[in-house]
């Protein structure tokens, strides 16, 4: 059985610029990190068979935030958590709050409201034993200002500065459960 340091699913930390070889959390992840970049909840079910992970991170749902009710998005995330626990029963799952989207368009306002409602539901999926809740949103600048655009320039995906915030918040879980 191949041992995987950690498996990032959904909007993966692994996709950030600062993680390509040298990152603030664990040094080089190359060769140790199967990951899936951005995905909708329905795309997760074929992932997670890449070896035995110690930690699985999951941030997913923003792609479902337009056209679906928050309770339906949350149910999809619940299914993702259940599939991860089934495929990776020894792994600790870090379920992360969906990041907000900035912008004043009707679409962005609806997506942000949906994401907030989904986060309120899914934080209850954490049991403190195998599934842990991580809400990084308070560490990011307030949505709507130029400071948020400096960390999420496309309104959704962090850039290097945003991933540095993400890495700092995720680091305690990785240190505790991976030992690095």
C-alpha positions, 0 to 999 in steps of 0.5 A: 500500500502506497502511503500518501502524506495527504490528499487534497480534494476539491479546491486544493491547497496543492494547486497554489503557486507557493506549493510548487516545490517549496511551501510554508506548510511541508516543504516539497510535496512533489511526489507525495501529493495526489490531488484534484484541483477545483471540482464540483461535489459530484466529481469527488466520488472517483477520487481517493483511491491513490493510497493510504492518506494520513490527512484528507483536506476537502473544500468543495461546494462553491461550484454548486452554489448557483442553482442549488439550495444550500441544503442540497449542496451540504448534502453533496458535501456530506456524501463526499465526507462519507465517501472519503471516510469509506475510502480512507478510514484511517485518515483524518479529514479536514473539512474546510469552509467554502471561501466567500466570493466577492463582487456585487453582481446578483450572481456573486451575492447569491453564491456568497449567501449560498456558501454562507448557508452551506458553511453553517450546515457543514460545520456540524459534520465535524466530529472532532475525532475523524473529521475536523472543521476549519473555517479560514474565512475570518483570516482572509480580508473582508469581502468587498474591499481591495484587500480581498482582491489582493488574495483572491483576484478572481473573486474565488481562487486564492493567489500566493498571498491567499494560499499563505493564509490557507497554509498557515491555518492548515499547518497545525492539522498537518503537524499534528496528524502527519508529524511534519 
